[in-house]
């Protein structure tokens, strides 16, 4: 029986995950098919329930469903429970297990971006959805001392801060209103800027004006397509000490998901090559947030 793995999100039509994961299955001779499943919010619970069938190995979950998906699984991994967001689902018999492979993928990406420099201790995060939750949890557990979250709707950022209240008790985690003067002030006192919004995904826009960006920032944009967003271009122009898109995160979270579904180490070289080919072909437009 050919097993199925699906990407659940809205939209999903041009995600890079399909090419990357199918290449991995084929390389290891695993009889599985990776499918894109565009799922509007009203159909999410029914779609996740269907994963209990024996034909499924599991699923990826992407925007905008990572937080709601966490409410429909039977149990959650440590990172999924800590973030309240699920980006990967596996089956344990008829039970569904939710995982969050974004967290470790973010840690690896930030370590790579920082390189041999000393790891900073202050960060600004733009966004308050599932991707932002993975980033904030990683920053907390990496020993950051001050993290400020901005979101267009302040109540969502405040909800994120409340969610992490206990685990962030040792440090300063704050939600602040989305005002340019406030963002500029916070950026002047930080080293790391994380874009966990979808702004820049479907158009050449940046979540914040380039003139707010100070020099020497380390900027991690979770969007992987386009490979250089306007935010990253303007950060480089402002003198950023390092910039990175979300492609390494995509690769790392996808490799971790592959191992969870199959019990086998992911063929990283094959997955990386397929990502390179997809990027060069220009596919995946409008679907460049993780998964």
N, C-alpha and C positions, 0 to 999 in steps of 0.2 A: 504494500500500500504506500503510495506517495504521500508523505506527510506535508502538512501545511504550516506555514508561518505567515502571519499577516501584520501589516503596519496599519494601526488604527489611528486616524487623525482626520483633520479637516482644515485645509486640503492636503492631499498626499500625492497628487498626480505625477509630480516630477521629482520625487525624493531620490537621492543617491543610494539609499539603503537597499533597494531592490537589487541593483546591479552588484553592489558590494557583497551582500549576503548570498545571493544566488551563486556568485563565483566561488564563494567559500564552500557551499554545499557541494557544488560540482567538483571542486578540486579534491575533496576528501571522499568522493563517491557516495555521498549521502543522498538518498532518494527523498528529496524535499523540495518544495516549491515556495518561494517567497512572493507574496501578493500584496498589492496596495489596496487598502480597503477604506475608501473615503466614507467617513462616518459622522453624520451630523449629530449634534448633542442628544436629540431625543432617542436616537438609536443606539447610544453607547452601551447601556446596560445589556440590552439584548445581544449586541455584538460580542461583548465580553462573555456572557453566559454561554454562547456557542462554542467558546474555546474549550469547554469541558469535554467535547467530543474526541474520540480516540484518534481522529485523523490529524489533530493539531499537535505540533510540538510546542507552540506558544505564540507570542506576539510581541511586537514593539508598540509603544504608545507615544504619540507625539502631540504637538499643539493642536487643539487647546484642551486636551483631555487628561493630562497627567495627574492632576489632583483628583478629579472625579473618579478616575479609574481606580484609585487607591481605596475607594469605598466599596468596590464591587468584587474584590478578591477575598479569599478565605483567610489568608495570612500574608504577612509582609516580612521581607528581609529587614535587617537592622537599619540599613540606609533608607529603605522605603518608609519604614515606620518613623524614622527620625525626621524625614523631610515631609511626610504626608503626600508624597508624589510617587507615581509608578511610571517607569518608561519601558519596562520589560515584564512579561508575564510568562510563567512556566506552568506545566501541569504536574501535579503529584496525584496520580490516579484521577479521580474526578474533582479534586480540589485545585484551586488556582492560587498560585503564589506570586505576589507582586515584588519586584525588585527595582532598585534604582541604580543603574550602572553609570548614570551621569556623574555621580559624586566622585568616584575614583577617576573617571575620565577628566573631570575638571581639575583634580589635584595634579594629575600627570601633565596636563596642558599648562597649568600655572607654573609648575616646577620647570618645565621646558622654557617657558617665556622668561622667567626670572634668570635661568641659567646659573652662572657662577656668582651672581650678585647675592647679597644677603636678602633673605626673604623679608619683604615688607611686613608691617603689622597693621596698616590702615588700608581700607578699601571702600570704594563706592560701587554699589550695584544698582543698575537701572533695570527695573522690572520687578514683578512680584508673583509671577506664575511658577509653574513646575521647574523650569530651568533655573530661575532665580533661587528657588528653594534648595536645589542641589548645590548651587554656588555658595550660598550662605552657610549651609551645613558644612561644606568643605572648608570654608574660611574659618569657621568656628573651631573645627577640629584640627586645623593647621596652626592654631595659636595666634590668630589675628586678635588684636586688642580693641579695634574700633572698626565697625562696619556700618555704613549708612546706606539705607535703601530708599530709592526714589521710585515712585510709580505715579502715573497720571491720575489714578484714583487712589488717593491717600489711604482710604480705609483698607485697601488690599495690602498695601505695604505694612500698615499697622497690624493687620491680621497675621502676616508673615512673622513680624517681630514677636507677637504674642505666642505664636506657635513654638518659637525657639526660646521662649523665656527661661526655661530651666537650664537648657544646655548652654545658653549664652550668659548665665549668671556671673561668670568670671570676667566678662568683658562688656564693652559698650556696643550694643546693637540698637540702632535707632531708625525710625521711619521719619522722613521729612517731606514737606510739600514740594511739589514739582514747580519751583520758581527758579528762573535762570540765575538770579542773584544768589540764591541759597546753594544751588548746584555748583556755581562758580566758587563760592566760598569753601565748600567742602572739598572740591577738587584741588584747591590750592594747598590743602593740608594732607593730601593722600598721595600714594604712589601707584595704586592699582585701581583701574576702572574696568568694570565688567558690564558689557551690554548683554542682558538676558531678555531684552524685548525683541519683537519681530520687526522693529523699524529698520528699514534698509533691506528687507527681504524681497519685497516686490517692486521697489522703486529706489531711485538714487537719493535717498533721504538719510539723514542722521537723526538719532533721537535727541541730540543736543547740538546747538550751534558750535562750529569750530572755534570761534573766538573765546569760548569758555575753557578750552583745553590748555592747561599750562604745559611747559616743557618738562621732559624727564618722566612723563607718565609711562606706566606699563599698561597697555590696553588689550583686553581679551574680548573679542566680539564673538558670541556663540554662533552667529550666522556664518555658514561656510560657503554659501553661494548667493551672491557673487563672492569670489575669493577675496576681493578687496572692497569692502564697503566704504561708503563716504566717511563714516566715522573713522575708519582706519587710515584713509588717505589724509584726512584733516589732522589726525593725531600725529602722523609722520611729519606733516608740514609744520606742526607746532613744536616739533623737536622731541617727540616721544622717544624714550630710551628703548622701547620694544613694543611691537604690535603682533597680534596673532588672531587669525580667524578660527572658526569652529571646526575645521577639518580634522585636526588631531583628536578633538573630543569625539567627533562622529566615529572615527576609526576605533578609538579605544572603547567607547561604550558599546559599539557594535560587536567588537571582538569578545567582550565580556558576555554579551547577550548570547552570542553563538555558542560559547562554552556552556552556558546555563541550559540552553536548549538541547545540546547534543552530547554533553559530557566530554567533549574533545577540545583540545586547544585550537584556537582559531588560526587559520593559515594567514598570518598577518601580511606577508609579502603579497599574496594573491589579492587580499582585500585592498591593500594600499595601491597596488597597480590598477585595480578596477576603479578606485576613486580617482586616480590620476587620469585615466581614460575618460571617465564621465565628465570631469572638469574640463578637459581639453575639448571634448565634444560639445560643451556648452549646454548639456542637459541638466535637469534639476532646477530650472529657473522657478522662482517663487516657492521653493520648498527647502530653503536652506537653513532652517533651524534644526536642532539635533533630531536625528532619525528621519 
